[in-house]
């Protein structure tokens, strides 16, 4: 039987299912044996293969986390408090899971309708034991959350935030744990804790949000690339990573591109006053120094050549070729400005171009065309 207190549930055995000879047992429970799972969830369960591959987490090392540098005093105090809670044996995990299951079953029967007092007391006791068992199973595995969370420090979220998200995953694992599958609770819970933490990092840690499924694909790609580095002794190519994952190379390039993190242009460069990153990034809208010098010299040569023309000829060429503002005018537009016909503008333009083709003028401009 189980000794119940407000602080814990201590088990020495699993209470047998009720039978028809037990006082206060409702007819619905007779012959029912152990209740089936009652609460349904939309979340996807981990497959047996995923649980088999799930590495065991050394929860005993959590006490060392409290001594990490950079941890606030409240966080350190929390770590020390959860370190005082004893870990559970596999047998006790199963016993607590059975109590939780009976509690869920009793809660369903209590909500079905009026029940006479003796039977109500019976099911309320089971419900109470189930809640205590849930509390004990959760508190005994808070250290497991810290063990998993500390692996993700440095990915954009503080340790405290990672622990908070991991605790949410632990609560979900407690709700969904099925002892009949034969897995240790810590193995099952680790999967849910990791899911909660990685999804939170995907949602909150990046400046530009990346969908959760893409983050998981990015992590898988990076892990594969790191493994290939160990095997090949060099950085793998995109083709090699693609072949390992069974994906097209173009897809791998897209994944790696999506994994890039933005960097602030105000990031310091070098030590002391080495400047900012933005000072080293070229302005693609501005001309390179050599190109700017070339354009300036060409403009000066064109201006010198135009100075040899009459004022009208110079203005006609400037308007026709957009030498001032970059917009070329039609013969009709230029004619309206000078109050002449299109044909007259064409004649002035042709005469001006003939003058510019003179060897004494054309030689200076010809060098810029080669």
Secondary structure, DSSP 8 states (H G I E B T S, - for coil): -EEE-SS-EEESS------TTSTT--GGGTT--S--------S----HHHHHHS----GGGHHHHTT-TT--HHHHHHHHHHTTS----HHHHHHHHHHHHHHHHHHHHHHSS---HHHHHHHHHHHHHHHHHHHHHHHTTHHHHHHHHGGGTTSSS-HHHHHHHHHHHHHHHHHH--GGG---HHHHHHHHHHHHHHHHHHHHT-SS---HHHHHHHHHHHHHHHHHHHHHSS---HHHHHHHHT--HHHHHHHHHHT-----TT-B-SSSS--BGGGTS--TTS--HHHHHHHHHHHHHHHHHHTTS-HHHHHHHHHHHTTTTS----HHHHHHHHT--HHHHHHHHHHHHHHHTSHHHHHHHHTTT-
